[in-house]
């Protein structure tokens, strides 16, 4: 592991300090290419205009006509947190606009991902006039064709990268489709749907729909937008930071949706102290658990209800499912780690893993865990049924910086057209299906393609830090200040690096190291998770160089500053 320090512009740091920013934040933000304090403002008025998103206004007219003509609208959602929040945004907004709207979310174990022909046939039973996809659909060429044959119009709202052929939908809104010049290519699926609802409100306003009555407040939906954006791990560019920042403000002000409040409270978290961490690691996993193990309808119901009792019941079941998911994941991780020991000491550029007992709803998390351990792109497979046909594997992949995973799968598919049945995704995460008999063949092809696309230096495991932190800043106020900011993919939480004396160390929970460190005469409590057996030397006789986050420990109602070690190595 190499510990690196992020460079920053001294001029930017000074400019931020002159604007009144704390010295620690000024240095951290300068290292993230922030040049002025205005770039961090989260006023919704600073959002990019919906008119800049290609075909958003066309979608608004399509939806406005459907509302005017009392047509039945059916939202087809994805089964992850982004899809659930996008569906909830659509349901809440469209109902507020007077639409007849329902939703349908596919069961991942029976129908798989996206608007498939089989899902369209299921949707047809609800007799919709218009199908609206959220967080899916850009690759659903056959599904849209089936809908067209049944006389059902389709509106695609998605953010995934398109393939060579686009569906023949009535309208497609996707910032990543050809010809769209929308500056923020990193909108999550929920962000795309939110923008379509903004455009729809403007269209209805122009038609006089709200004359004499109050317009629906779409900013009230930003807590849902923030949750889906952070949980889907899309880059937090300036536009996404505004969406997340406004959503955080609603939660902290006591105006959060009943479902979000219930999800936080079931985890022992206080909504008025919400942070981006709560979106990504508290609420997100619990919602995702429904899609991984059961039916995401439970998660969507949690997000669209305004009844606190109903929300609490949904949150309780989601929490139970998340516990079950963690148990399943633990067993799968043991099997995967055993398989990893059979790999060469230096694995290839791409790793494929499979076990016949693995749960297809959890392989994505498993791939992420092994990716972190190996610092290699990893695809984990589980048995699945595609279109009613057994003998297939469904894989979920996670990548590292330096390899665009969806493009890598595209290269494999072009070289061997009969190998991958279907695939899609982003640069850092993707999904695919193959035949079980083709697993070895795919493993070879994936490793070869990854090896060609990724630079050798990108395979070296590194951790980027923001340099040293003065001992005077090891305080609860500084830790709280850092926690209150908006961090996420592409805009990482600060990690600092310092040399400490180790005064004491002990193993807690069987796998974590509890430390008492010292720097410049100041004693600091620290924890290094999942580090049992790490070579730190004897207490009182050694020093370590550690990369760490400044955190807050809460115990019996007391709060104290704590160093959360990310990596440490002895210093001779």
N, C-alpha and C positions, 0 to 999 in steps of 0.2 A: 504494500500500500504506500503510495506516495502522497504526502501532505503538501498541497499547493496553496499559495495565497493569491486571492483574486486581486488583479490590478485595479486601480481607480485613478480618476483624474483629480489631482490636487485642487485644480481650479473649480471643479464641480463641488468638491467637498467644502471648500471655503464659501462658495456661493450659497450652498444649502445652510451652512452655519449662519451666514449673514442674514438669511431669511428667518432665523429664529429656531432652526432645527438643532436638537441635541447633538453634541459631537459624535456620539456613538452611531446614531441614526444617520448622520450626515455622511460618515465614512461608509457605512453599509450600503446606503442608497447610491452613493457615487460609484461604488463597485458594481451596481446593477444598472449603470448607464443613465441614472436619473440626473438631470442637469438643473432642474428648478423645482421648487416646491409645488408649483401648479400642476406638474405631471402626476402628483399623488392625490390630487383632489378627486373626490368621489361624488360630486354633484351630478345627478342624473341629466342635468342640462348639458353636460359635456359629452354625453353618449353620441356615437356616430348616428347619423340620421337614418331611419328605416328606408328612405328613398334611395340610399346608396347601395342597399342590398338587392341584387338583381332579382327581379320578378316578385319581390315582396308586395309591391302595389298590385300586380296582377293577381296574386293570391288573395289580397284583401278584397278585390272586386269579385272574385269567384266566391269567397265566403259571404260577402255582403249580399250577393244575389241569392245564395242558398238560404240565408236568414230571411230575406224579403219574401221568398217563395215558400217558406216553411218546409224546406227540404230536410231530410234526415242526414245528419253528419255523423260519421263514425271515425274516431281516432284510433289508429293502430299503433300501439306503443312498442318500444323495446323493453326487455326484461331486466335492465339494470337501472341504477339510480338516475342517470341522465334521462333515460327513457321515461321513467316514472314521473320525474319532476316535470318533464316536457309535457307529458300527458295531463298532469294536474294543472299546469299553466293553461293549457288549451281548454280543458273542461271548465275551469273557473271563469276564464275570460269569455268563452263563447256563451256560457249560460248567462253571464252578466249582460251580454249583448242580445239576449233573447233567442239564441239558437236552440234547435232540437239536437242535442249532441249526446252521444254515448261513447264508450271506449271498449276496446278489445286488445288484450295483450296475449301473445302466443305462449304456450307452454314450451319451454326450451327443449324438453325431453321428447316431445311428440312432433313439434312443427319446426323447431330450429329457429334461426334468426331471420328477420325481415319479412316482407310482404310476399310470401310464397303463394303459388296457385292454390295450394291446399288451404292456406289461411284465408285467401279470398273467398273460397267456397264456404268456409265457416262463417266469414263475415256476412256473406250474402243472406244468411238466415235472418239477420237483423234488418234486412231490406233497406240498406243505406242508399242515398242518392249520391253521396260524396264520401270517399275515404280520404282521410288525412293521416299521413304517416308522420311520426315524430321520432327522431334519432334513428331512422332507418328508411330504406326505400330507394336510395340512389343506385343500388345494384339490382333492384327487383324488376328486371326486364320482363321475365315470364309472369310474375304476379300482376303487374300492371296490365299486361296483355290479356290476362284472364279477366281482370276487372272490366276492361274495355269490352270484351266479348259479352259480358253480362249487362252492359249498359250502365256501369258504375264509374263515375268520374273519379279521378285520383289527384290529390295534391300532395306532392312529396316535400317534406321539410326534413332536412338531414344535414350533417356536417362531415360525414365520412368522404373519403376520396372516391371519385367516380371511376368506373372502368372505361373501357373503350366504347361501350354503347350505353346511352342513357335510356331510361324507361320512357315510353310514349305516354307520359302523364299529361293531364290538362295543364299542370303548372309544376315547376320544380324550383324550390328555394333552397340553395345550398351555397355558402360562400366559397366553396372549393370547386364548384362546377365551372367548366370553360366559359369564359366571357364575363364572369363576375369580378368586378373590380373593388368589391368591398374591402376596405383596408384591414379589417380584423379577420384573418383567415382562421383564427383560433376559437371562434364561437363554438360552444358546446351545442348539443342538440336542443337543450332547453333554451339556450340563448337564441337560436334560430327561431324557435316557436314564439318566444317572447317578442322578437322583432316583427314577426308576422302579425301578432296581436296588436302591436303598436300601429302597424300600417292599417290594420282593419279598423281600429278606433278612428284613425284619421279619415278613412273612407266613409265610415258611418257618420262622422261629424259633418263631412261635406254633403252627405245626403239628407242632413237634417234629422237624423234618427234621435238625437239627444235634445232636440228643441224643447225647451220648457222643463227639462229634467236634468239631473246631475249625471255627468259622465262617469262610467266605471273607472276606479282608481287602479290603473295597472301597476303603479309603483308598489302597491300592496303585495304583488306577486314576486318581488325581487328576492325575498328570502328563499323561495323555491328555486329561483334562477341561480342564486349563489350556491345553494346546496348541490345542484346538478353540475354546475361549472367546476367546483372544487373536486367533487367526488369523481368526475370523469377525467381528472388529471390533465386537462387541456392547459396550454400555456397561459399564464396570467399576464396578457398584454394590457395596455392602458385601458382599453374598452372593457375587458373582462374584470379588471380591478375595480372599475366603477360599479359594475353589476354586483360583484361580491361585496364591495364596501357598503353599498346601499342596503343590501340584504342583511349584512351584519348589524347595521344601525337599527333596522326594524326589530330584529331579535333582541338586541340589547335594550331597546326602548319599551319592551313588553308588548309589541305588536306582532309577534311571530305567529305563524299558523299553529293551530292547536296540535297538529301532528308533529311538527318540529319541536314544539315545547315538550310534548309527551316523550319523544325520543330522547331528548336531552335529560329529562328528569328520571327516566327509567335507568339511565346510565350514571345517575348521581351528579349531573352537571347542571349549572345554573345558567338559564338562558340570558340573563342580564350580563353575564360575564362571557358571552359566546365569543369564540375566535374561529379563524379559518380551520384550525385543528378540529373543532367540533364537527364541521361539515365533512371533512375528509376521513376522520377516524372514529367518530362517534355515531353520527346519523347515517352517513353513507354506507358503512358496512352492514348496519342493521336493515336498511332498506334493501340492499343487494342480496341479503340472505334469503329474502322471499323469492327473488328470481332464481337464485342458485339452487334452492332446495324444494320450493313449493310453487306458488303462483304469485306473480308480482301484483296481481289485483289487490292483494292485502296491503301492499305498500302504497298503491295508488289511493286506495280507500283511506289510508292514514293521512294522506296529503290533501284530500279534497273535503274531508269532513271539518265542520266548524264546531262539532260537539266535543267538548273536552273529555267526556266519559268514553265516547266511542273512540276517540284518538288514543286514550290511555289503554284501552283494550287492544287496539291494533298494535301499539308500541310494545305492549307486554308480549304479544305473540311474536313480533319481529325480534325482540330481544331473545326469546327462547330459541327461535330458529338460528339466530346468530351464534348462540352457544353451541347448538348442534353442529353448525358449520365449522366452528373452531375445533370441535372434537374430531370431525371427519378430516379436516385439514391436518391436524396433528398426526394422525395415523398415516396419511398420504405422504406427509413430509418425511417421516421416518423411512418409508419405502423409497422415496426419491433420493434421500441422502445416501441410502445403501447403494442405489444405482449409480450415484455420482462417484462413489469410491472405485467403481469399475472403469471409470473413464481414465484416459491418460492423465499424467500429472499436469500437463498443459493441454486443456481441452481444445478442440477445434473452434473455429469462429462462430459456429452455430450448433446448438445442442438440442436434440429431440429426445423426449422421455415418454414412456408409456408403461402402464401397468393395467392388467385386465380388470382389477377391482376398483380403479379410481373412479371418483364421482365426477361426471362431466360438468356439474355446476361449480366445482371447486378447482378445476385444473388451472384456471386463470390466476388465482391466488398462488397456487403451487408454483407456476412458472415464474411469478414475480419473486417468490422466496429464493428459488434456485438461481435465478438471474442475479440477485443480490450477492449470493454466495460465490458464484463462479465468475461474475462479471463477464458474462457471455449472453447473447440473445438465446432465449430458451422457449421452446414450444412443448407444452405438456398435452398428451392425448388421453382421451377416455373413449370407451366404446359408446356408440350412438347408433341411432336409426335415422336414415335420411330418406324422406319421402316414403316411409313405410318399408324401406329395404334395410335389412340387417347386414352386418359385416362391414360397417364403416366405423371410422374413428373421427371424433370431433376434437380439434386442437385449439388451444388458446395460447398465444405467444406474448412475451414481453421482451422489449429490446433495451439496449444501452445506447447512450449518446454515440453517434457515429454510424449507426445502421438504421435506415428507414425500413421498418419491418414489412410494411405493406408493399413497398417497392421491391423488396427482396423476394417476397412470395410471388409477385408479378413476374419477376425474372425467372423463377423456377417454373411457373406456369407456362411461360412462353417457350422455354427450352423443352419442356415435356408436357405438351398440351393435355394429355390424358391422365396426368398424375393427380392434380388437385381438382376436386369436384366443384368447390366454391370457396371463395375467400374474400376478405375485406378488412378494413380497419384504418389505422393511423400509422404514424412513424414509430411510436413507442409500444403500441398494442395492436394485435390483429387476431382474427379467428379464421379457421379453415376446416374443411372436411376432406378426408382421403379414404380410400379403401384400406381395410386392415392389412390386406396382403401386400400393400405398397409402402408399408411403414419404413422398411429398411431402405428402399429405393428413395423415398422422400428424405430420409435422414442424410443420405449421401448428397443428394441434390441441394438440400438446404445448407448444409455445411459448406459446400463448394461455392454457392452463390454468396453466402455471407462472407466467406473468405476473400472473395473478389471485391466486394462492395465496401468492406470496412478497413480502414487504415490500421496497420499493426499497432500504432501508438494508442489507438482507441481501446485496445484490449488490455492495456495496463491499468490496473485498478488505482484510482486516485480519489482523494477527497479534497474538495475546494473549501478554503476557509477565508475568513475575513481578518486574519492576522491576530495579533495579541490584543487582549483586553486588559486595560489597567485595573489593578487590584481594587482601586477605589470604586470601580463600577460593578463589583460583585455584590449588588444590592437587590432587594425585592422590588424597589421602584424601577430599576433598569430592566429587570426580568419581566415585569408587568408591561413596561413600555414596549418591549420587543414583542411580547405576546399579543399586544393589542393591534399590531400592524397586520397587513394583508400579505400573506406569503403563500406560495404554491408553486406549481410546475413552471419552470422558466423564470421564477422570481423567488428564489429559495430563502428559507428561513436562515438567519445568520448562524454560522458556525465559526467559532474562534479557535485559536491555537496558542497554547502556552506550555511552558515547562513548569512542572509542579514537583514538590517533594511529597512522597507517599508516607504519611504518618501511620496509617493503619488500613487494613483491607480484610474483608471477609466475604464468604459466599452466602447469599441469601436466596431463598426460593429454589435452591439447588442448581441455579444456572446464571445468577446475576452477581456482580461484584460490587459490594458496598465499600466506598473509599472515604477516607478523610485525607484531604490534600492540604498543602500549604504553599502559599506564594507571597513573597514580600512580607512575611510575618503574619499573614492572614490565613486563618483556618477555613476550609471550604468543604462542605459535605458534597459527595458525588456518588453517582450510580452509573454502572456500565452494564447495560442489559445484555443478556445472552453471551456473557464473556467468560464463563467459568473455564479455568485452565489457561487463560491468557497469561503470557510470560511478563509479569510485572516486577519480579524480584522480591526481595524481603522488605517488609515494612520497616521504615526508619533508616534504611541503608541505601535507598535508591531514589532516583528522580525519573520522571516520565515526561515525554512530550505527548500531549493529548489534544486531539481535535474534539470540540465539545459545543453543546448548546447551553445557553443559560436558561434554566427552567425554574419552575415553582413547585415546591413540594407541599402538599396539604395533608395534615395528619391531625386527627382529633380537633378539627376546627382551627388549627394553627397553620399559618403559611410562612414558608421560609425559602430563601433562594437555594437552588441546587444546581450543580453542574451535571449535565447529562452527557456522559462520554460517548463519542461516536467511534473513536479509534485512539489507541494509545500504544506507545512503544518505549522501551527503556532507553534512558540516556546515560551513556557511560561517563 
